[in-house]
């Protein structure tokens, strides 16, 4: 009886691992398709710097969000109001900082803890790195009337995200980051209006949803591999 139980346990474990392998492979195929839809692997790999300027509304005021990134993991985020920077945070590759009213101070390390797990600016390439992410195909779901395939991506530090890729185009339509698994709390971003910038296909509309609040931001300028240097992260 004990031998039979052991054999059954081993068979169950083997079937579970085989099923997980299939789900992971399917998830990888979906992300590979998304990479092709955005211009191809070589195009995404060659994005070494990325600049985006988005228009949005905060507290009833029109502001711009300016993001600058440099591979593998440097980045900055600025809030600009009437041409004046009112807030900035940045990561120099080792340490994160905040600048408020011209005063620079070291930021909470937790705000930048995911930066150490980035090897590329374009996230899709990192999703396919098994040293960074474990992938699992979850199923199908409709996002804004678009049929999508849902993937669970677990970062090496335990952070869990759900990624939704449109079945027809392969483009990402939604991402969710689990804030609190116990009460099903998520930070959600919707992606729309993809356009071509050089060889890169990129969304020009993002909608941020958190705690039943929505904020829409539209890209007014985007470029890559120019006008960004190390001095932007100091």
C-alpha positions as CSV (number, residue, x, y, z in Angstrom):
1,X,0.0,0.0,0.0
2,X,2.8,2.4,0.9
3,X,4.6,1.7,-2.4
4,X,1.3,2.3,-4.3
5,X,0.9,5.6,-2.5
6,X,4.4,6.7,-3.3
7,X,4.0,5.9,-7.0
8,X,0.7,7.8,-7.2
9,X,2.3,10.8,-5.5
10,X,5.2,10.7,-8.0
11,X,2.8,10.5,-10.9
12,X,0.7,13.4,-9.6
13,X,3.8,15.5,-9.1
14,X,5.1,14.7,-12.6
15,X,1.7,15.5,-14.2
16,X,1.6,18.8,-12.2
17,X,5.1,19.8,-13.4
18,X,4.2,18.8,-17.0
19,X,1.1,20.9,-16.9
20,X,3.0,23.9,-15.4
21,X,5.6,23.5,-18.2
22,X,2.8,23.6,-20.9
23,X,1.2,26.7,-19.3
24,X,4.6,28.5,-19.1
25,X,5.4,27.7,-22.7
26,X,2.1,29.0,-23.9
27,X,2.6,32.2,-21.9
28,X,6.0,32.6,-23.5
29,X,4.6,32.2,-27.0
30,X,2.0,34.9,-26.3
31,X,4.7,37.3,-25.1
32,X,6.8,36.5,-28.1
33,X,3.9,37.4,-30.3
34,X,3.6,40.7,-28.5
35,X,7.3,41.4,-29.1
36,X,6.7,40.9,-32.8
37,X,3.7,43.2,-32.7
38,X,5.8,45.9,-31.2
39,X,8.4,45.8,-33.9
40,X,10.4,42.6,-33.2
41,X,13.0,41.4,-30.8
42,X,15.9,43.3,-32.3
43,X,14.0,46.6,-32.2
44,X,13.1,46.1,-28.6
45,X,16.6,45.0,-27.6
46,X,18.1,48.1,-29.2
47,X,16.0,50.5,-27.2
48,X,18.7,51.8,-24.8
49,X,17.0,55.0,-23.8
50,X,13.3,56.0,-23.8
51,X,11.6,59.4,-23.3
52,X,7.9,59.8,-22.9
53,X,5.9,63.0,-22.2
54,X,2.3,62.4,-21.2
55,X,-0.5,64.9,-20.6
56,X,-3.0,64.4,-17.8
57,X,-5.1,66.2,-15.2
58,X,-4.2,66.3,-11.5
59,X,-6.4,68.2,-9.0
60,X,-8.1,69.9,-11.9
61,X,-4.9,71.1,-13.4
62,X,-3.3,70.1,-16.7
63,X,0.1,68.7,-16.0
64,X,2.7,66.6,-17.8
65,X,4.4,63.4,-16.7
66,X,7.8,63.1,-18.2
67,X,9.6,59.7,-17.9
68,X,13.2,59.1,-18.9
69,X,14.7,55.6,-18.9
70,X,18.2,54.2,-19.6
71,X,19.0,50.5,-19.9
72,X,19.3,48.5,-17.9
73,X,17.5,50.1,-14.9
74,X,18.0,53.8,-14.6
75,X,14.9,56.0,-14.7
76,X,13.3,59.3,-13.7
77,X,9.8,60.6,-13.4
78,X,8.9,64.3,-13.4
79,X,5.6,66.2,-12.8
80,X,5.7,69.5,-14.8
81,X,3.1,72.2,-14.3
82,X,3.1,75.3,-16.5
83,X,6.6,74.5,-17.6
84,X,7.9,74.1,-14.1
85,X,9.0,70.9,-12.5
86,X,7.1,70.5,-9.2
87,X,8.2,66.9,-8.4
88,X,10.9,64.5,-9.5
89,X,12.0,61.0,-8.5
90,X,14.8,59.1,-10.1
91,X,17.0,56.0,-9.7
92,X,20.7,56.2,-10.7
93,X,21.1,52.4,-10.9
94,X,21.8,51.9,-7.2
95,X,19.9,54.5,-5.2
96,X,16.5,56.3,-5.6
97,X,16.0,60.0,-4.8
98,X,13.1,62.4,-4.6
99,X,13.3,66.1,-5.4
100,X,10.5,68.3,-4.0
101,X,10.6,72.1,-4.1
102,X,14.2,71.8,-5.2
103,X,15.2,69.7,-2.2
104,X,16.9,66.4,-3.0
105,X,16.7,63.5,-0.6
106,X,17.2,59.7,-0.6
107,X,13.9,58.0,-1.3
108,X,12.3,55.0,0.4
109,X,14.2,51.9,-1.0
110,X,10.9,50.0,-1.3
111,X,9.8,52.5,-4.0
112,X,12.6,51.2,-6.2
113,X,13.0,47.6,-5.1
114,X,11.9,46.2,-8.5
115,X,14.6,48.2,-10.4
116,X,17.2,45.6,-9.5
117,X,15.3,43.0,-11.6
118,X,15.3,44.9,-14.8
119,X,17.7,44.1,-17.7
120,X,15.8,45.9,-20.5
121,X,13.7,49.0,-20.9
122,X,11.0,47.1,-22.8
123,X,9.4,44.8,-20.2
124,X,8.4,42.1,-22.6
125,X,12.1,41.0,-23.0
126,X,12.5,40.6,-19.2
127,X,9.2,38.6,-18.9
128,X,10.9,35.9,-21.0
129,X,14.0,35.7,-18.7
130,X,13.4,32.7,-16.4
131,X,15.9,34.2,-13.9
132,X,13.6,37.1,-13.5
133,X,10.0,35.8,-14.0
134,X,7.9,32.7,-13.7
135,X,5.1,32.7,-16.3
136,X,1.8,31.0,-16.2
137,X,-1.0,31.1,-18.8
138,X,-4.3,31.7,-16.9
139,X,-7.0,31.8,-19.6
140,X,-9.0,34.2,-21.7
141,X,-10.7,37.4,-20.7
142,X,-12.4,40.4,-22.4
143,X,-10.8,43.8,-21.9
144,X,-12.7,46.8,-23.3
145,X,-14.5,44.5,-25.8
146,X,-11.2,42.9,-26.9
147,X,-10.6,39.2,-26.5
148,X,-7.4,38.8,-24.5
149,X,-5.2,36.1,-23.1
150,X,-4.2,36.4,-19.5
151,X,-0.8,35.6,-18.1
152,X,0.4,35.5,-14.5
153,X,4.0,36.8,-14.1
154,X,5.8,36.4,-10.8
155,X,8.9,38.4,-10.3
156,X,11.9,36.8,-8.5
157,X,11.2,39.1,-5.5
158,X,7.6,37.8,-5.2
159,X,5.8,40.6,-7.0
160,X,2.8,39.3,-8.9
161,X,1.4,40.9,-12.1
162,X,-1.3,39.8,-14.5
163,X,-0.8,40.7,-18.2
164,X,-3.6,40.8,-20.8
165,X,-2.6,40.5,-24.5
166,X,-5.1,41.0,-27.3
167,X,-5.5,37.7,-29.2
168,X,-5.7,39.3,-32.7
169,X,-3.0,41.9,-32.5
170,X,-0.8,40.5,-29.8
171,X,-0.6,43.9,-28.1
172,X,-0.9,44.3,-24.3
173,X,-4.2,45.8,-23.3
174,X,-4.1,45.7,-19.5
175,X,-1.7,45.0,-16.7
176,X,-2.5,44.5,-13.0
177,X,-0.1,44.5,-10.1
178,X,-1.3,42.7,-7.0
179,X,-1.3,45.2,-4.1
180,X,-3.1,43.0,-1.6
181,X,-4.0,39.4,-2.5
182,X,-6.2,39.0,0.6
183,X,-8.8,41.6,-0.5
184,X,-8.2,41.4,-4.3
185,X,-6.6,44.8,-4.5
186,X,-4.9,45.7,-7.8
187,X,-3.2,48.6,-9.4
188,X,-4.3,48.5,-13.0
189,X,-3.2,50.2,-16.3
190,X,-5.1,50.0,-19.6
191,X,-3.2,50.5,-22.8
192,X,-4.8,51.9,-26.0
193,X,-4.2,53.7,-29.3
194,X,-0.9,52.1,-30.4
195,X,1.1,54.0,-32.9
196,X,4.4,53.7,-34.7
197,X,7.5,55.7,-33.5
198,X,10.3,54.9,-35.9
199,X,10.5,51.1,-35.8
200,X,8.7,50.8,-32.4
201,X,5.0,50.3,-31.9
202,X,3.9,51.8,-28.5
203,X,0.7,52.8,-26.8
204,X,-0.3,56.5,-26.8
205,X,-3.0,56.3,-24.1
206,X,-2.8,54.9,-20.6
207,X,-5.6,54.7,-18.1
208,X,-4.5,54.2,-14.5
209,X,-7.1,52.6,-12.1
210,X,-6.6,52.2,-8.4
211,X,-9.2,52.0,-5.6
212,X,-12.0,52.8,-8.0
213,X,-10.2,56.0,-9.3
214,X,-9.3,56.5,-12.9
215,X,-6.7,58.8,-14.5
216,X,-6.1,59.0,-18.2
217,X,-2.8,60.1,-19.7
218,X,-2.0,60.6,-23.4
219,X,1.4,60.6,-25.0
220,X,2.3,63.9,-26.7
221,X,6.0,63.1,-27.3
222,X,8.0,59.9,-27.4
223,X,11.5,59.1,-28.7
224,X,14.2,56.6,-28.0
225,X,18.0,56.3,-28.3
226,X,18.6,60.1,-28.2
227,X,18.7,63.1,-25.9
228,X,19.1,61.1,-22.7
229,X,22.4,60.6,-20.8
230,X,23.7,59.7,-17.4
231,X,23.3,63.3,-16.2
232,X,19.5,62.9,-16.3
233,X,19.8,60.5,-13.3
234,X,22.0,62.6,-11.0
